[in-house]
Amino acid sequence: MRLIFKILFSLVLTLNIACQKPSVYQSQIEEVFPPVVMKHVALYRMDGLPISSSFFRGQWTLVIFGQASCPDDCRQRLALVNEVKSINRLFVINDLADSSQMKALGRQFTEVPISMGTTAVSFDKFYAQFFDASGGPELVPSRIYLVNPEAELSYSLNQDGLKTGDIVRELQLLGIQS
């Protein structure tokens, strides 16, 4: 009787272990289809260097938007993107900023170029390219965008609950980062 009990217990334990699969990561990235060609890029960085569509060519780029005052949700996105290595990154200020605000953000988030539009019209045209990928202008600041090496907006990702490891995992799933 003990032997049968031990065999049944071992069988139940084995089946239980076999049925418990590790949780599978569920990708949260959304493809932008068709990709949006970055036609309107007239930005400048805090160091005065211009950013044109050539900034995006030849490498994948993470793009985020936020206010010059950069409240907590903005700082969370910046911190996430700042920690992702071996990929180009860009933070675009979507309101008016002075050089001291841009420099303060640049000192805190050293890995992400801080930029803004050269004019209001140039910024509006650049910003509008991200509307369809996010569902409207009000949602653009809550997303992280991925522009492909052909300077096309290809993917977007909601920042809610994201960790740097999640972004890295998404990039790995896309074959962008090892």
N, C-alpha and C positions, 0 to 999 in steps of 0.2 A: 504494500500500500504506500509506504514511504517512497519507494522508487517511482511509482506512477505519479505521485504528487510532485516529486522533484522534476520528472520529465515534463509534466504539464506546466509547472511553474517556469521551467527553462524555456519551453515553447512559447508561453505567453510573454515572457520577458523579451525573447528574441523577436517576436512579432511586433511588440510595442516599440522596440528600438528601431526595427526596420521601417515602421510606419511613420516615425518621427523624422521628417525631412527638415533640413535647415531652411529657414525662411528664404525665399527667393526675392531678390531685390526687384522692385517694381519701378521701372524707369518713369520719371516725371517730366521728361523733356518732350516738348511738342514741336513737330516739324512744321516749318513755314513752307507751304507749297502753293504755288510755285515760289521759289526763293525770290526775295526782293533785292534787286540790284541796287547797290549803294551809289546812286547817281549824284545825289546832292550831299556832298561832304565839304563843308567850308568851316572848319573849326580851328581853334588855336589852343595850344597847351599853355600852362601857367608860365613856362619858361620862354614863351613867345614863339615857339616853333609852330608852323602851320600843320594842320592835319587835313589831308585830302584823301581821296579814295585809294591812293597808293599806300596809305598807312595800313590798310586791310589786306593788300595783295601779298600772296605768298605765305600767309600764316593765318591760323585760326585766331579769332579775337573775341574775348568776352566784353560785352558793352553793357553798362548800367547807367541809369539817369538818376538825378537827384537835385535837390535844392542846394544853393550855396551854403545855407545854414546847416545843412545835412543833419536832420533830426535822427533819432535812434534807429528807425528802420533803414534809413539811408546809410548810416554808419555800419549797420549789420551787413548790408549788401557789400559795402566797400571792404569790410574786414574779410568777408568770404572770398571775394575776388582777389584781394591783396595776397592771400595765402596760396592761391592756385599757382603752381609753378609751370614753367616751360610752355606757356601760352601767352599771347599778347592780351593786354587788358586795357580798358578805357572807361573812365568815368566822365560823363557829360553833364555839366551843370545846366539845368533847365530853367533858370531864372537869372537875374542880374547878380553878378558877383564882382567884388573888387579883388585886387591882387593879394591883399592880406588874407582874405578868406581862402583863396585858391592855394596860397602858400601854406596856410595852416593845415589844410587837408593833405597837401603834398608831403608835409613833414610827418603826419600821422600814418599815412598810407603810401609808403615809399615805392611800392611796386606798381602802382596804378597811375598812369598819366592822367592828370586832372585837366579837363578842357571845357571850352564853351564856344558858342557860335561866334563867328566874326561879326555878324550883324543879326538883328532879330529875324530878318527874312531868311538868311542862310540857316539859322537854327531851326526855324519853323519848317523849312523844307526837309532838313535832316530828320527832325523829330517825326514828321508825318510818315516817313518811310517805315516806322515801327508800329503805326496804328493798327494795321490789319493783323499783324502778328500777335497782338495782345488783346484785341477786342475793343480798342478805342483809346483815345488820348489819356483818359484818366487812369488807365491800367498800366501804361508804359513804365512809370517809376517803380512799380512793384515786381517787375520782371528782370531777369538776367537774359541777355541775348547773346547768340553765338553767330558771328559772321564768318563765312568760310574764306579760304585763301583766294577765291575769285571775286572777293568783295561783294558777296551776296548774303543777306540776312537769311539764315537757314533754320535756326532753332530758337525757341524761347523756353524759359524755365521760370516757374513761379518760385519766389524766394521763401515763401512761408515754410518754416520749419526746416529749411535746408541747413546743412553743415558743409564745410569745405570738402569733407570726404564724399559727400553726395555729388558735388559738382565734379570732383575727380572721377568718381565712378561713372557718371554720365559721359564724360569725355572718353573714358576707357571703352565703354560700350559702343561709342561711335568710332573707336579706333583712332582717336586724336592724341591721346596721351597714354603712356605706358605706366 
